[in-house]
Amino acid sequence: MNTKIDIIIVIYNPNEDLLSKCILSIFDTVRHIYIIDNSDINISLNIDYEYIKYIKLKENMGISYAFNIGIKESIKNKSDYIILTDQDTVYPIKYIDNMLKTFDNEENICAVTPLFKDTNSAKKNEGFYKKSFLFAKRFFPIEGSFNVFHTISSGKILNTKYINDIGLMDEDLFIDWVDYEWCWRARKKGYKIIGNADVVIEHQLGDESTDVGFRVVNLRSPLRHYYITRNAFYLSIYNNSLNSINKVTLFFRSFRYIIGYPILSKPHLKHLKYVLLGFWHGMTGKLGKLNNK
């Protein structure tokens, strides 16, 4: 393999069968696999390949910290490209070949991302987000390449030669909005993130979903709802990569988390407690891992 491409898989208490499917769907097309384990349980992997490096963290340090561990290891070993993924993504045949072609289309492409189908949803795919005047607008292409505003981490391929300029993932965010924030930062520096609509991956978004008529809402634990709410409000106030209109739009849109999550999730009062705490911490700039003991 002339192109040195690695994959970083961040796991947290994974379904081991699904994790195995993730690894088996991609292992023979990459140079190294870095598995960074945030779990608070012991994981037994039934897959043994010499180019898998398993790193067990002492505690859950967050997805951004874990990705950064893998990115630094991969760059130290002189990779050309790095795939970011979590434990519940399955990749199609010739995924890497079809994705890497996109980097040749334009200059300054720092990342390429596929379409993804949420396995919790009946939709064909989740589309891409393009820049709009207020913030971001979703669209649903069926083929071709597009300049996108932001995208999730899973399946995203980074061009390592630009990472030093853009920077690593923001570890203070811990989890949620980490992927979007990195995209905004990259775009502000003049780099492009390209969505490849010719490639679709399967990815599980959230623990469950509910249809509220005009959209499908992905629901998670109270703690995840805390991080989603906190980081959304924090970024709407303190982020330097968004313009003022984007920040104001994000601020007011983020109130949907305070309203929606407690109504749609049980126990309602517990979810309300966590989103209100997230709102307060986001407004006051309190980041990092929540110590909720």
C-alpha positions in Angstrom: 0.0 0.0 0.0 1.7 3.2 -1.2 -0.8 5.5 0.6 -0.4 5.2 4.3 -3.9 5.4 5.8 -4.8 4.5 9.3 -8.1 4.3 11.2 -8.9 5.4 14.7 -11.8 3.7 16.4 -12.9 5.3 19.7 -15.0 2.9 21.8 -17.1 3.2 25.0 -18.8 0.1 26.4 -19.4 -1.2 22.9 -21.6 -3.9 21.5 -18.8 -6.3 20.8 -20.5 -7.9 17.8 -21.1 -4.5 16.2 -17.5 -3.4 16.9 -16.2 -6.6 15.2 -18.3 -5.8 12.2 -16.8 -2.3 12.1 -13.3 -3.7 12.2 -13.9 -6.5 9.7 -15.5 -4.0 7.2 -12.3 -2.0 6.9 -9.3 -3.8 8.4 -7.8 -5.1 5.1 -7.7 -1.7 3.5 -5.8 0.3 6.2 -2.2 0.3 7.4 -2.9 0.5 11.2 -5.9 0.3 13.4 -5.8 2.3 16.6 -8.5 1.3 19.1 -8.8 3.9 21.9 -11.0 2.5 24.7 -12.9 4.9 27.0 -14.9 2.1 28.5 -15.5 1.5 32.2 -15.8 -2.2 31.5 -13.3 -4.8 30.2 -13.6 -5.5 26.5 -12.6 -8.7 24.9 -11.8 -8.4 21.2 -12.0 -11.7 19.2 -10.0 -10.1 16.4 -6.2 -10.4 16.6 -4.1 -8.6 13.9 -0.6 -7.4 14.5 -1.4 -4.0 13.1 -4.1 -3.3 15.6 -2.9 -1.1 18.5 -5.3 -1.2 21.5 -5.0 1.7 24.0 -7.0 1.3 27.2 -7.6 4.7 29.0 -7.8 4.6 32.7 -11.2 6.4 32.7 -13.6 7.9 30.2 -11.6 10.9 28.9 -14.1 11.9 26.2 -14.1 11.3 22.4 -12.0 14.3 21.6 -9.2 13.3 23.9 -9.3 9.7 22.6 -9.3 10.8 18.9 -6.3 13.0 19.7 -4.4 10.1 21.2 -4.9 8.1 18.0 -4.2 11.1 15.7 -0.9 11.8 17.4 0.1 8.1 17.2 -0.8 7.9 13.5 1.0 11.1 12.6 4.1 10.0 14.5 4.1 6.9 12.2 3.9 9.2 9.2 0.4 8.5 7.9 -1.0 10.3 4.9 -4.6 10.0 5.8 -6.6 9.2 9.0 -10.1 7.8 9.2 -12.1 8.7 12.3 -14.8 6.4 13.5 -16.7 5.1 16.5 -17.7 1.6 17.4 -21.1 1.4 15.6 -20.2 2.3 12.0 -20.0 -0.3 9.2 -18.1 0.5 5.9 -19.0 -0.6 2.4 -16.6 -2.4 0.0 -13.9 -0.2 -1.6 -14.7 2.5 0.9 -11.2 4.0 1.0 -10.6 3.8 -2.7 -13.9 5.6 -3.5 -13.2 8.3 -0.8 -9.6 9.0 -1.5 -10.4 9.9 -5.2 -12.2 13.0 -3.9 -9.0 14.5 -2.5 -7.7 14.8 -6.1 -10.6 17.0 -7.2 -9.6 20.3 -5.6 -6.9 22.0 -3.6 -6.9 22.5 0.2 -9.2 19.6 1.0 -8.6 18.8 4.6 -11.3 16.2 5.0 -13.7 14.0 3.0 -16.9 12.7 4.5 -19.5 10.1 3.2 -23.2 10.2 3.4 -24.5 8.1 6.3 -27.6 6.2 7.0 -28.8 6.2 10.6 -29.7 2.7 11.5 -32.3 4.1 14.0 -34.1 5.9 11.2 -36.1 4.9 8.1 -34.6 7.6 6.0 -32.3 6.6 3.1 -29.5 8.9 4.4 -29.0 11.9 6.6 -27.8 14.2 3.9 -25.1 16.9 4.1 -25.0 20.4 5.6 -24.1 23.4 3.5 -23.4 26.9 4.7 -26.4 29.2 4.8 -26.8 32.8 5.7 -28.1 32.0 9.2 -26.2 28.9 9.9 -26.4 25.5 8.0 -29.0 24.0 5.7 -29.4 20.3 5.1 -29.6 18.9 1.6 -29.9 15.4 0.2 -27.8 14.6 -2.9 -27.8 11.2 -4.5 -24.4 11.5 -6.2 -21.4 13.8 -6.6 -19.1 15.9 -4.4 -20.1 18.9 -2.4 -18.5 21.5 -0.2 -20.0 21.0 3.2 -20.2 23.2 6.3 -19.8 20.5 9.0 -20.1 16.8 9.4 -20.0 14.0 12.0 -16.7 12.3 12.8 -17.5 8.7 11.8 -16.2 7.9 8.4 -14.5 11.3 7.9 -11.0 11.0 6.4 -8.5 13.6 7.4 -5.5 14.7 5.3 -2.8 14.7 7.8 -0.6 17.4 6.2 -3.1 20.0 7.3 -3.8 18.9 10.9 -0.9 20.8 12.3 -2.3 24.1 11.0 -5.9 23.3 11.9 -5.2 21.7 15.3 -6.5 18.7 17.1 -10.0 18.1 18.4 -11.1 20.4 21.3 -10.7 18.2 24.4 -12.6 20.7 26.6 -15.8 19.9 24.8 -15.4 16.2 25.9 -18.1 14.9 23.5 -20.8 16.3 21.2 -20.1 19.2 18.8 -16.4 18.2 18.7 -16.7 17.2 15.0 -18.6 20.3 14.0 -16.2 22.6 15.9 -13.2 21.1 14.1 -14.9 21.6 10.7 -15.7 25.3 11.5 -12.1 25.9 12.5 -10.8 24.2 9.4 -13.1 26.2 7.1 -12.1 29.5 8.8 -8.4 28.7 7.9 -9.4 28.3 4.3 -9.6 24.5 4.0 -12.4 22.6 2.4 -14.5 19.7 3.7 -16.0 17.7 0.9 -19.0 15.4 1.1 -18.9 12.4 -1.2 -22.5 11.5 -2.0 -21.4 8.4 -4.0 -20.5 6.6 -0.7 -22.9 5.7 2.0 -22.0 4.2 5.4 -24.2 2.7 8.1 -24.0 4.5 11.4 -26.1 4.5 14.6 -26.9 8.0 15.7 -28.1 8.1 19.4 -29.6 5.3 21.5 -33.1 5.6 20.0 -35.2 7.9 17.9 -38.7 9.2 17.9 -40.8 10.8 15.1 -42.4 14.0 16.2 -44.2 14.6 12.9 -41.9 17.1 11.2 -38.6 15.4 12.0 -37.0 12.4 13.7 -35.3 13.2 17.0 -32.4 11.1 18.2 -32.5 10.6 22.0 -29.7 9.7 24.3 -28.9 9.4 28.0 -29.4 12.4 30.4 -25.6 12.9 30.5 -25.3 13.0 26.7 -28.2 15.5 26.7 -26.1 17.6 29.1 -23.1 17.7 26.8 -25.2 18.4 23.7 -26.9 21.3 25.4 -23.8 22.7 27.2 -21.6 22.6 24.1 -24.2 24.1 21.8 -24.7 27.1 24.1 -21.0 27.4 24.8 -20.1 27.5 21.1 -22.9 29.9 20.3 -21.3 32.4 22.7 -17.5 31.7 22.8 -16.6 30.1 19.5 -14.3 32.2 17.3 -14.8 30.3 14.0 -18.4 31.3 13.5 -19.6 34.8 12.5 -22.0 36.7 14.6 -25.2 35.7 12.7 -24.2 32.0 12.9 -23.7 32.3 16.6 -27.0 34.1 17.3 -28.8 31.5 15.2 -27.1 28.6 17.0 -27.9 30.2 20.4 -31.6 30.4 19.8 -31.8 27.1 18.0 -30.2 25.4 21.1 -33.3 26.1 23.2 -34.9 23.2 21.4 -32.7 20.9 23.5 -34.0 22.4 26.8 -37.5 22.0 25.6 -37.4 18.8 23.6 -35.2 16.4 25.5 -37.2 16.5 28.8 -40.5 16.2 27.0 -39.4 13.2 24.8 -37.2 11.4 27.2 -37.9 9.5 30.5 -37.5 10.2 33.3 -38.6 13.7 32.4 -37.3 15.5 35.5 -33.9 13.9 35.3 -33.4 15.0 31.7 -34.7 18.5 32.6 -32.1 18.7 35.4 -29.3 17.8 33.0 -30.2 20.1 30.2 -30.6 23.0 32.6 -27.3 22.3 34.1 -25.8 22.1 30.6 -27.4 25.4 29.7 -25.8 27.0 32.8 -22.4 25.5 32.3 -22.5 26.5 28.6 -23.4 30.1 29.4 -20.7 30.4 32.0 -18.0 28.6 30.0 -17.6 25.6 32.3 -16.3 22.8 30.1 -14.5 19.4 30.5 -15.9 16.2 32.0 -18.9 16.6 34.2 -18.3 15.3 37.7 -21.8 14.3 38.6 -21.1 12.2 41.6 
